[in-house]
Amino acid sequence: MIRINLLGQAKPKAQRRPVDTGAALPALFVGAGILFGALILGYLYYSWQRQLNEENTRIKQLQAQKTDLEQVKQQVEAFEKQKIVLQQRVSTIEQLQRDRTGGQELLDEIASTVARTENLWLTSLIRKGNNLTIDGASASVNGVANFITALKRSGYFSKIEIKESKQDEKNTAVQTFLFQISAEIAPPAPGVPAPRAQARPASAPVSPPPGSAARPKVG
């Protein structure tokens, strides 16, 4: 249905309602805060994630280095064991060499010492390492004492002790004293001459009484 305005008056315009901005501002701030917080959290997340990845990579590198060091350590331990074995072998060879070359020198020293003692002979000579056990006989107790003195003056022996000294009751024809002496072989350092007493003249050899062993044995 069409209506016509005959009065010619303008139709009043509808008035707009004012917008209440006071209620919208808090919501706007809340939204902005949420967005800013999300950005901060995102930045922290990616930053920490990057640091975590770097640390994981570093850990893998250190683990690889640890594996390499463990292998090197095992090789070093194997070399140390081989070194100990080789040192033991070298020491054994050196000891055998010293014993081989020192046997004749020891016999020479013993023979020279016996030659400087009147009326004395040896019946047994036993060597164990550097320890020496000497068994012998003498026509007198003074001969045993002189033999010990000669051993000390030779400079080749140390810790000389008399273990036993008694008269031989089995040999009644000639007075004989049996003795046992222990000593330690201690040769002088190379280049240092050992003191020697004047040897007994060769024109006065001493022969053992009948029934006695005249030649020492090395055991």
Summary of the structure (lengths in Angstrom):
residues: 219
radius of gyration: 54.7
end to end distance: 152.8
largest distance: 187.9
contacts: 478
relative contact order: 0.10
helix: 50%
strand: 17%
